[in-house]
Amino acid sequence: MSSRSYTNLLDLTGDYIPPTFSKTSKKMSRVMTVPGILSDFRDEDYYYSVHSDATSSISQDRCIVVANSLPINSELAADGKSWLFSRDEDSLLWQLKDGLPEDMEVVYIGFLNCDVSPAQQDEVSSHLLEMFNCVPTFVDNDVRSKFYHGFCKQTLWPLFHYMLPLTPDHGCRFDRALWQAYVSVNKTFASKVMEVITPEDDYVWIHDYHLMLLPTLLRIKCNKVKTGFFLHSPFPSSEIYRTLPVRDELLRSLLNADVIGFHTFDYARHFLSCCSRMLGLEYESRRGYIGLDYYGRNITIKIMAVGIHMGQLQAGLNLSETEEKIAELNDQFKGKVVLLGLDDMDIFKGIGLKLLAFEQLLKERDHWQGKIVMVQIVNPARGRGKDVEEVQTEVYSIVERVNRQFGHDNYTPIILLERPVPFYERLAFYTVSECCIVTAVRDGMNLIPYEYTVSRQGCQKLDARFSSVSEPRKKSLLVISEFIGCSPSLSGAIRVNPWNIEAVADALNMAIKMPEAEKQMRHDKHFKYVSTHDVAYWACSFMGDLERTCKDHYKKRCWAIGFGLNSRVVALDPSFRKLSQEHIVSAYKRTNSRVILLDYDGTVMPQGSINKTPSEEVISMLNTLCSDLNNIVFIVSGRGRMELSGWFSSCKNLGIAAEHGYYLRWKSEEDWETYIPNIEFDWKQVVEPIMKQYTESTDGSYIEAKESAIVWHHRDADPDFGSWQAKELLDHLENVLANEPVAVKSGQQIVEVKPQIA
C-alpha cells in the first residue's frame, strides 16, 4: 500500500556507510546518575550508530523489557540506610516471562519505587542485576517528578482518557518544561538500553505511555533494533489526540517500533485514524494482520487484551490465609447478598457513579434494604491533585448519606475499605461476592473482572471446606462499563453506561435476581476465555508477532533521515542505490541521444502547490534542455492537453503527453495525436450524474472532466469518509458500466473511468 511517507526518499545521504557494530557482546556499563534535564537532542551523539550490517555471534535470544517501574519491591532495612529488595509477584513484567521461550533471557529496565542516594546507586545496580536481572534507571528527583506527576499524569493520562484541558481548572494545560522532562527521561532510558543491548540479536519490549519516545531514540541509535511497544491505556480518537501540541513527535515515535500493541480494536482504530489524518498513512490487512508501511518498514498492529496469571491466582486460592478469611467473611455477611467494587481512587474509575446507582437501587426497590451490601475497596491514588481530592470528597459524601439513610445497628449498606488489601484478602472478597461491579468511565483494560471470575471458580480445597454452603460457588455475575478494555471479551457480562444511574441500578437488580442456571452458564463462558487467554498467552502471541515482523531486518539497507524527534529510518532492499548526481552528469555527457521524461505534478511542480502554473525558472530549464539537439524532452501528465499546451506554449521543442499519454504532441507547432482513434464517449452521460451524486454527498470531493476520461477526486475530503465513498463509487460504476468498453480504476485518492485499451 502506498503512502506519503516516501516523499523525502531522495533526501538520503550519498554513498556513506557508517561503521558497523562489534560482533562481540558489550559489557554492561556502570549505572550513571543524571542530575538534571539533558540538553536538546543532537544527531551527532548518535551519528556513528546509524547503520549496521553486522550480525552478532550470540545465538541466544534475549528480551529487554522496558517500563516506567521495575517489578521490584523495596523497603528500608533496619539500619535505616540500606535497602532490601524482593520480586513484585503481582507485576505484569514478571508474569509475562511465562509466555516467553524458556531459553530466552529477560532483562528489565526501569525506575525503582524508592529514593536511592547517589552514593548507593552503583552498589544497588550491581545487586539488582545479579539477583533479579534488573537494571535500574536513576534521574534527579525533580526531573522524575515533572516526568511522572507532571507530563505523564497531568497531560498524557487525562488526554488518553478523553479529558481535554478546556479551562485552567479543568485539566492541566500543556507545559513545555514538563515536556522537556519527559524527553529527558526517555533519553536516559534509551542510553540505559544501549548499555545492555546486543543490537542485532536482542528484542526490546517497551511498555505504556511513559516511554512513547523510546522507539525513535533507539531507532536512531541502532536502525535495525527489534522493538515492540504495548500501550496499556486507551488511545483516544483523532479529534482528542490531535489537540496535543507534540502529537507528531509521539505518533512518529510509535511508528519507529516494529509491533505496536493495543488491548482492543477501538484503541487500534483510533491510532490508525491518527496516522491517516495527520501523517497521510494508509493501512491494510495482510492475511489477518493489520499492517502499516512507514518508510519501507512494515509495522504490525497487534490487538490482544492482556490476561491474568492463572498460576498465581490458583496458588492464592489454596493459601490457608485465604481460606480463613473466606470463613470470616461468610460469618460477617451471613444472610446478605454481597456486591463488590475494587478500584483505584481515580477520576476515571467511576466510583461515585457506582455508589449512586447502589443508592438508586435501595430507593426504588426497598425490599433489598437490609439484605444487600456494597463492599467498595479503594486502592491509593496513583496521581495527585485537585481531581483526586474531588473524587474522595464525593465518595465520602455518598457513603455517609447512604449509610445514614438506609443503615441501622446491624446493617451498613456500604462498607468502604480505603486501605491496602493483601492479596489473600482480595481473593476472599472475590469469592464471597455475588456480583462484581466495574463502572469506570474510561479504562485501558481492568483485570478485576478476570480475577473475580477465577476466584469464583474456586479450587478443590475451598470446595471441600465450604461444601455445606447451600449455593454453589462456580457462578459469577459481572456488571461492567462498556468503556473499559475487557468489556469486548466478556460477552456474558451485563454491560452498562456508567453515566446512566437508573440503568446501572436496573442492571444490579437484574444480576441479583438472575436464575442460578444462567449465572453458571455465563460464568462457564467467562472462565473458559479467561483461563485460556492468560498473561502467558498474551506475551507468547506478542513475541511471536515481533519475531515474525523482524525476521527480515538483516536483509534491509537502512538510512536515518530527519532531525531530532522527527527522525525516521528508511528501509530499502539491499540492491537499492541512490542515483548519484556525478554519475548522472557523466552519463549525460557520454551519450549522443537522450529521451528525458518528466512527470509534472509532484516532480516538476511540488505536490502540495496550489498554483500549478510552471514558473519562469521551470520554463527556462525546459528550454535549455530542449535546445540540445541530442535531447527529446517530454512532459508526462494526467492533465488535459489544452491546459498543458497553454502553460508550455513558449517551449517550442517540448513534447507533451497529456492525459497519461492518450494525447501526444512532439512539438508545439505539430498537431496532437492519439493512437486510439474513433472511440465513442457515450458512457460519459452515464458516469457524470453518478459522480455528481457522490460529490454532493462528500464534502471536499470534486470531478475532473477530461476529454478521454472522468476522474473523481477525494484528496481534500475526510480521509475515512472519502475512502468509504470511493469504494462505494467504484462498485457502483463497475456494475453500471459492466458492458461498456471502459476501465474503472481507483488510484491515489481518485476513482477514474477511461476507455479500455486492448
N, C-alpha and C positions, 0 to 999 in steps of 0.2 A: 504494500500500500504506500503510495507516495505521500509525501508531507512537505511542509515548508522548511523542514529542518536542514535541507541541503543547499539553501540559498548562499551560504558562505563557504561552500566547498573549495572554491578557488583561493580562499584565504590561507590555505595550508602552506606551511613552510616548504622550502625547496627540497634539496636532497639531503639535508641534515638528518642524521640518525643519532640520537643521543646515546650515551653509554648504557649498557645493559646492567641488570642487577647481577650480583655474585650468585653462583650456584650453591654456595655453602650457606648453611643456616646462620643467621645473625644472632650473636649473643645479646641477651636482653640487657639493655642499659639500666643503670640505676634510676630510680624514680626521682623526678625533679619537681620542685615546688615552683609554681608560677605565682609571683607576688601580686600581679595586677592584670589589667586588660592588655592583651597582646596588641602589637601595632597592626596597622591595616595590612590586609592580605598582600603579599608580594610574590609575584610569579618567580622571581629569581631564587626564592627559597626552595623551589621545587623543580628548577629548570633541568637539573641533571637526572631526574627520575621520571621523565615524561614517557619514555618509550622503553619497552623491554621485550626482547625476543628470546631471552634465555629461559630454560626450564630447569627447575630445581632437581637436585639429586635425591631429595627427600621424598619417599614414596607414600608415607603415612599421611592420610588426610587429617587436617586439624581445623576446628571451627573456633573462631574468635567471636564470642558473644559480647556485644557492647550495649550497655544500658546505663541509665542515669544512676542506678543504685546497684551495688554488688549484692549478691544473695548471701550476705553475711550479717549475723547478729553480733553486736559488740556491747560490752559493758566494762565499766571501770573496775580494775582489780581492787583488792582490799587495801593496798598501799596508797591508793588514790593517785597513782602516777602512771602505771602500766595498764594495758588493755587486754581483755580476754575476748577471743573471737570464737564463733561457732557457726555452723551452717544454718541458714534460714530455710528450713524444710518446706515452708509454705511458699517460697519464692518460685515463680514460674521458670526462672532461669535455671534452677537446679532440676526442676521436674522435666523440662524439655529434653534433657540429656537421655532420658529413657527411649526417646524416639530416634536418636542418632545411632549410627553404627557403633558396635562395641569397641572397635579398634580406633575410633576417632577421638583424638584428644580434644578436650574443650577448655579453652582459656577464657576467663571472664575479666572484663574491664569496666570499671565504673567507680562511683563515689562510695565512700563508707558513710554510715549513718552516725558517725561520731567525729569529733574535732581532735585530730592528732596533731600534736605540736611539730613544727619543722624539725626539731632535733630527733624526733622519734620516727619520722616518715620513712627513712631508708630501712631501719630495722623492721618496722611494721610491714613494709612492702616485701622484703625478703621472706618474712614469716608467712604472709598470706600466699605468696607464690609457691612456697614449698609445701604448705599444708593444704591449701584449697585451690591451687592453680588460679588464683585471683591476682589481678594487677590493679591496685588502687590508683585513682587519679586525685591529685591534690591541687586546689587553686585557693586563692585568697578568699577568706570568708565573705568579704564584701562583694566580690565578683560572683561567688556562688549564690549569694542571697539575691542579687539582681538577676542572675540567670534563672533560678528556680522560682522564687517567690515573686520575682518581677516579670520577666518576659514570658516564662512558661505558664505561670498560674494566673497572671493578670492580662495577658494578651492572647496567647495561643489557646489555653484551656477554655476560656469563655467563648472565643470565636468558633472553635471547633464544636462547641455545644450550642451554636446558633445564637449567641448573645452578642449584640453589637453595642459598642460604647456610644450610644446616641447622645448622652449628656455626661458631664463630668461625674455626676452621682450615679450613673448607670453604666457600670463597667469602667475599665481603665483605658484612657486614650494612649495611642502609640507613643512610646518614649524611646528616642534614639539611643540614649545611654543604656537602657535595658537591652536593646537590640545588640549593641556593641558587646555587652557582657555575654549574650547568647552566642555571638560569633566567636568570642574569645574562648569560651568553654568548649565549643565544638572543635576549635583548632587544637586545644590541649588534648582532647580525646583522640584526634587524628594523629598527633605526634605520639601518643601512647600506643596506638595501634601499630604504627610504623616501627616502634621499638621491638615488637614481638613477632611481627608477621614475616612469613616467607611468601613473597608476593605471588609467585606462580602456582603455589600449592594450597595455601590456606583459604578457607571460606570465612567471610566476615558477615555476621548476622546482627544487624542494628535494630534496636527496639525503641519504638514510640517517638512521640513528637519532640522530646527533649533534644534529640540529636538529628534533626532533619537536614542539617548542613553537612553532616559527616560523609555522605556518599560523594559529594563534589570534592571535598578536601582529600578524600582517599583516592578518588579517580585521578586527580591532578598529580598526586604523589606517585601513583602506580596505575597506569591507564588500563591494565588488564586485571585489576583486582576483582575477585569474585565476591560480589556484595549483594546481600539481601536486606530488605527493610520491611519491618512489620509495624503497622500503626495500630495501637491498642485502643485508640479513642475513635469517635466518629470523625468522618471527613465531611465538612459542610458542603452545601450546594454552592454552585459557582457564584450566585448572587451574594452569598455571605462571604465566601473566601476572597472574592475579588476586592473587598474593601480593605484588605491587609496591605499596607504600604510596601512590604517586602515580599509580596506574593510571588513575583517571578523568581527571585532568588531561591525560595523554598521549593517551588514547583520544579524548577530545573535541577535542583539538587536531588530530589527524589528520583528524577529521571536518569540520574547518574548511577542508580542502583540497577542490578540485573533482574531482580524479582522484587515487586512491591506488593505487600500483603495487606488485606483488609478482612475484617470479620464478616461483612455482609456485602451483598451485591449493591445495595444502596450507596454505601460508602465508596465502593469502587466506581460506581456510575458517576457520582459527584466528582471524583478525582479525574476521570476521563473527560467529563464535560469541561472541567477547568483547562485541561490540556488542549481541548479542541477550541475553546473560546479565547484563550489567552495566548496560546502558542501555535495555533493552527494545525495541531497534530490530529491525525485520524488513527483509529484503532480498528482491529478486525479480529474475528475468531478464527483460530488456527487449530483445527481438529480438537475442539473442546477447550482450548486455551485462548484467553484474551491476550492479544499482543499489541505492543506499540513499537513502531520503528522510529528511533531517535538517532539521527546522525550515523546511520549504518549499524547501530546496535539494536538487537532485538530484546525488548523488555517484556517480561511476563507479568501479568496482573493476576495475583493469587487471591482467591476468595475462599476463605475457610475459617470458621469460628474456632477459637482456641477451646480446648476441653479442660477437664479436671484430672487430677492424679488419682486414679481409682485405687491403687495400692495404698496410698496414704490414708484415704478415707476409710477403706475397709479395715486397715490396721487401727485407726482411731476408734471405729465402732467396737472393736474387740478389747479395748482398754477397760480395765476394771473401774477406772475413774468415770468413764462414760456410762457404764452400767449402773453405778451407784447414783450418778447424777440423774439418770432417767428415772430411777426408782423414787428419788426425792421429788422430782417434778411431777410424777404421776400422783403422788400424795398431795402436793401443793395445789394441783389443778383438778383434783378428782371431781367428776361430775360436770366439768366445764369443757367447752369447745375452745381450743387454743388456736388463735391466728398469730402468725409470726411475720415480723418485718426485721430485716437486718441491713442497715445502710450506713454509709459514711455521713457525717454531718456536713452536707454539701448542698449548695443551692439547687443542683440539678437532680437530686435524688427523690424529690417529691414527697418527703416525709410528712410535711404539713398537709398535703392533699390526701395522703393515705389516712391520716388521723381524722380529717374532716369527713371522709367517706365512712369511716367507722362510726363517727358521731351521727351521721345521717342514718346509718343502719339502725342504731339504737332508738333514734327518734321515730322512724317510720314503722319499725317492727318491734314494738315494746316487749313482745314475748321473748326476745333474746336477752333482755336485761337480766342480769344476774346469772346468765348461762354461758356467756361468751366473753373471752378475754383476749385483748390485743397485747402481745408482748413485742415491744419495739426495742431492739438492740441498736445502739448508736455507736459507731466507731469514731474515734477522734478525727477532726477535720484535717485534711492534708494541706489545705491552703489556710489563709488567714485574711482578715479584713472585715469590712463592713457587711459584706454579703453573708459571711458565716455567722456573724452576730445577729443579723436579722432572722436567719433560719432558726437559730437557737431560741430567740425570743418567741417566735411563732410557735415552735414545738412546745415549749414550756407552757405557753398560754393555753393551747388547745388541750394538753394533758390535764392541766389544773381544772379547766372548765368542765371537761367530760367527767372526770373523777368526782368532782363536786356535785354535778347534776345527777349522775346515774349510779354512783358508788354508795356503799354503806359499810357497816362494820366488817362484814365477812366477804365483801366483794369490791375489788378495784378493777374497773373496766380496762384501763390502760396501765401497763407496767412498763415504765421507761428505764432501761438499763444503759446508762451513759458511763460505761467503764470498759476497760479491756476484758474481753471474754475469752478464756482459754479455749483451745481447740476442742477438747473433750466436751466442754460445757456447750459450745456451739452445736456440736453434733447431737447432744442430748436435747437441746431445744428443737432442732430439726425433727428429731424422732417423735416427740410428743405432740407436735403441732399438726392440726388437721389441715391447715391451708397456709401456704407461703405467699406473701403479697409483695410485689415489687412494682412501685408506681413512679419510677424515675421518669422525668420529663425528657431526658436525653442521656444515654449511656452507651459507651463503646461496646461492651459485651455484657458484663454482670454474670458471674458464675454462681451466684446464690441459688437460683432455681435448680441448677445441676447438682449442687451439693445436697440440697434438700431432697431431691429425687433419690439419690443413692442412699441417703440416711434413712429414708422411709422404707427402702428395700430391706434394710437391716442386715443381720447376719445370723448364723446358727446359734451363736452364744446368746444373743438377745432374744431370739425366738424361744429358746429353751427357758430363759429366765422369766419372760413375760407372756408365756403361752396361756396363762389364765385370764389375761385381759380379753374381754369379750369381742372387741372389734379387731379385725386383722390389721396388721401394720403395713402390708405390702400394697398400699394405696396412697395416693398423694393428690393434692389439688393445688394448682397454681393460678393465681390471678396476677397477670403481668402486663406491664405497659407495652404498647405496640411500638414505642420509641426506643427500645433497648435492643442491643445486638443479638441476644439469644432468642428473641421473640420468633424469628422465622423458623428456627429449628425445633420449637416446642409447639407443634400443631395441636396438641391436646389441651393446651392451656387456655384459660379464659382471658382473652386479650381485651384491654380496656384503653380508653383515652383518659389518662390520669387527671386531666382538667375537668372532665365531666363527673362531678362529685356524685350525682344521683346514679349515673350508670355504674360507677365503681361500687357503690353501696349495693346495687342490684346484683352485681357480679359476686360480691361476698355472700349475699344471701343464697344465690344460686349454687355456689360452691359448697356451702354447708349442707344444703338440702338435697344435693345430688345423690341419686341412688348408689349404693355401695358397689354394685357390679360395674357401673360406668366409671366410678372413681378408679377401680382396679384396672379397667381397660385403658384408661388414659395414662395411669401410672406405668403399666407394662410397656406402652408405646414409647414413653419418655425414657424409661430405664434402658430399653434396648438401644436407643440412639446414644444416650449419654455414656453408656458403658463401652460402646464400640468406637465412639469418636472422642477419645480421651486426649490428654495433652501429648502423649507419645505418638498417637496417630497424626495429630496436627503437626508436630515437629518433623516426623518422618516425611510427611507429604510436602512440607515446605522445603526441606533439604533436598528431596528428590527433584523438585522443580528447579531449585537453584543449581544443582548439578547438571540437569538437562540443559538449562539455559546457557550455562558457562562452558559446556563441553568443547565448543569450537573457539574459545578465546585465543588459544595459542596460534590459530590459523590467521587471525586478523592482523592487519597492519594499522597502527593507530597513531593519530596525531592529536595533540591538545590545541584547541583554539579558544580565543576569548581571554578575558582577564578577570581576575578575582573570582567572586562568587557566580559570575556568569560564564565561567569556563566550561567547555564541553570537550568531549573526546570523540573524534570522528574515527570510526572503524571501517576499514576498507579491505578488499581482497588483497592477498599478498602480491598479486600481479599488477596492482594499481600503481601508476606513476603519474605524477603531476607533469603537465606539459611545461617544459622549460622555455622561457622567453628567448634565451640564446639559441636553443635548438630550433625553435620556430623561425627565427630570423635567418639562421644558417640554411635551413631547408628552403625557405622562401627565395633566397638569393641563388641557390643552386639550380632551381627549376626554371624551365622556359615556358611552361604552360600551366596555368593555375585556375582552379574553379573555387571561388570563395562564396559560401552560402551563409548568410547572416539572418538568424531569427530576429524578428523585430521586437515584439512585446517581451520584456524580461531580459533581453540581451542588448540590443541597440538602445532600447529605452528601459529605464528601471520599471520593475513590476508594479510598484506602488505609485507610480507617477499618474497624476490625474490628467495633465495635459500631455497627450501622446504625440503632439506635433514634433517632428525632429528639429533639433536646434541647428543653428548655423555651423557649429563645430562638427556635428554629425554629417551635415551635408558636405562640408569641406573635406572631411576624411574620406567619404564615399567617392567624391570626385577625384581625389588623389589616387585612390585605388583603381578607379575606372580609367584613369589617364594612362596607365601602364597597359600597352597593347597585349602583353602576355597574360593579363588578368581577365577572367569572366566573373563578374560580381553580381550576385542575386540577393535581393531582399525576399525572404520567405515569411509569409504571414497568413493568418486566418482572416484578415480584414478584406474588405471589398476592393475591387480594382479601381473604382472612381476615387475613393479616399486615398489610396496609396499613390495613384498617379498624380493627384493634386499635390501631395506632400513632397514628392520627389521629381517634380516637373523640371527642376534645374539640373538634375543628374541625367544628362543625355545618354550616357552609355551604361546606365544601371539597368540590370534585368530585374523584373518583379514577378514573383509567383504569388498571386492573390488567391484568397480562399483556399489555402493549403494546396495550391498547385492546380486548382480547377481552371483558373485563367493564368495565362503565361504571356509575358511580353519581354523580348530580348533587349530592346532599346526604346527610348521614348518616342521616336518617330515611327516605330513599327506598330502594326495592328495587334490587338490581343488575339491569342489563340486558345482553343480548347480542344482537347483530344477526345472528348465525349460529345460529339455533335448530335443534334436532333433529339434532345431529351425533353420529355414532357414534364411540366411542373404543376399539373392539375392537383397533385396531392397537397400543395401548399394551402389550398382552400379548406382542406380538412384539418390541417395541422394548426393553422393560425388561431382559429376560435378556441381550440383546446388549450393552447399555450396561454392565450389571453385569460382564460378562466383560472388557470393556476397562478398567473401573475397577479390577478386581482386579489386572490386569497393568500398571497405570500408576500408580505411587506419586504421590500428591498430587492426583489427579483425584477428582471426586465427581459424583453425579447430583442434579439438582434436578427434582423431580416437581411439575408444575403441573396445574391442572385441565384446561387446554386444550393443554398441551404437555409434553414431557420434554426436559430440557437436560443435556448432558454438558459439565462444566467441566474445563479443564486448565490454569487460570491458575497454580496452585501446583505443577504438575508440572515436570520438567526441560524447558526450552524446546524443545530439539531433539526429544527423545523424545515429548513431548506433542504437538508439531506432526505428527510422523510418525503417531502413533496416531490423531490427529484425522482425517487424510486417509484412513487405512485404515477408520476407523469410518464416515466419510461414504460411501465407496464401498460398504461392506458394507450400510449401511442403504438406500442408493438401490437396490441390487439386490434386497434383500428386500422393500422397500415399493413396488416399481415399479407395482403395480396397485392401490395403496391411495390414497384421496383425501387425501394428506398432502404436505407440503413438507419436504424435508430440506435444511437450510441450515447453513453454517459462518459463524461470526462472530468477534468479538474473543475468541479463546481459548475458544470454545464450539462445540458441534455441537447443533443444535436440530431437533426434529421437532414439527410443529404442523399443524393442519388446513389444507388447501389452500383458499384463498379465490378464488372465480371473479372 
